[in-house]
Amino acid sequence: MTRLLTLWRARPVLTTAFLLACAVTLFFAGRLVVYTAYWATHRELPVEPWMTVGYVARSWGLDPRALDAAAGLPPPEERGRPKPLAEIARDRGVPVAEVIAEVRAAIATLRADP
């Protein structure tokens, strides 16, 4: 602690920059740990109405664009923002079970292709 105070007195700007860099590094390291832990425990979840195509794709280890195309769903640019499957079904005027079935079939197709 005494060494830090000595360094602070000698070079306050450099010490502040170093401490700020340490804080930013810790922040991003923490985010990485949380993100990794979350997705390590959320693999191959059953498809549910609240999920977006991107969430389903990430859970199953697939490319979201490929899943959109294989399931016949519009890409996010056409939708304006990522929408849950229930909202996509409502916009189409079909039951959500039908959209979920299309997504499940697309997952099976994409997983079967090497």
N, C-alpha and C positions, 0 to 999 in steps of 0.2 A: 504494500500500500504506500509506503514511504517512497519507493522508487517511482510509482505512478505520479505522486505529487511533485517529485523532483522533475520528472519529465514534463508534467503539465506546466510548471513554472518556466522551464527552459523553452518549450515549444508548444504553446497552447493550441495553435491552429492545427499543427500536425497531429497532436494527441487527440483533438476533437475529431479530426477526419478519420483517424484510426479507430476510435471508439464507435463512430458512426458506421464505418465499414464492418466492424464486428457485429453490430446490432443488425444490420441488413443481412449479413451472412446467416446469423442465427434465425432471423425471421424466415428466410427462404429455406433453410435446412429444416425448420419446423414444419413448414408447409409441405415439403417433400415427404417427410415422415408421415404426416397425417394423410396425405393423398395416397401414398403407397399402402399404408395400413388399411385405409378404407377400401380401395379396389382389390386388395388381396383377400378381403373377406366378402366381397360382393361380386363373385364370379358366377356366371351362368345362372343368374336369377330367373325365375319364371317371369314371363312377360305379363305385365299388369297394365291396366288402363291409365294409371298416373304417369307412366314412364314416357319419356321422349324417345325418338328413334336413336338419338345420340347416346342416351343412357343405356338403352338395350344393346347397341353396338359395342359400347365400351365394356359392358358387363360380359359380353360373349366374345370379346377380342376380335371384332370385325370392323371394317371400314364403314362409317356411317353412310357415306355416299353410295357405297355398294349395297348396303341394306335398303336404303331408300329405293334404289333402282330395282332390286330384286323383288321387293314387296309391292312395287307399283305406287309408291308414295311420292308426293312432290318434295323436292329438295327444300331446305330451310329458306332459300332465297325467295321461293314462290310463296311460302307460308308467311314470310315476314319475320318470323322468330321461331325458335323450336317450340312445337306444340306437343302436348301429351297425346297419346294414342286415342284417348276418349274424345278429345277435341277434334282430331282428324276424322274420326268416325262420325261425329255430329255434323261436321262440315260436309261430309259426303252423303249424309242421310242414311247411313247403314248402322247396324248394331256394332258395338265395340268388339264383340266377340269375333266378328268377321275380319276386322282389321288385325286383331291379335292373331287370328289363324293365318292371315297373309304374312305377318311378320315371322311367326314360327316356321312357316314353310320356307320363307326366304332364308332364315337362319340355317335350317337343315340343308338347303341348296348350297349356301355359301360355305358351310362347314364341310360339305362333301367334296367340293372342288378343291384340288390341291393348290 
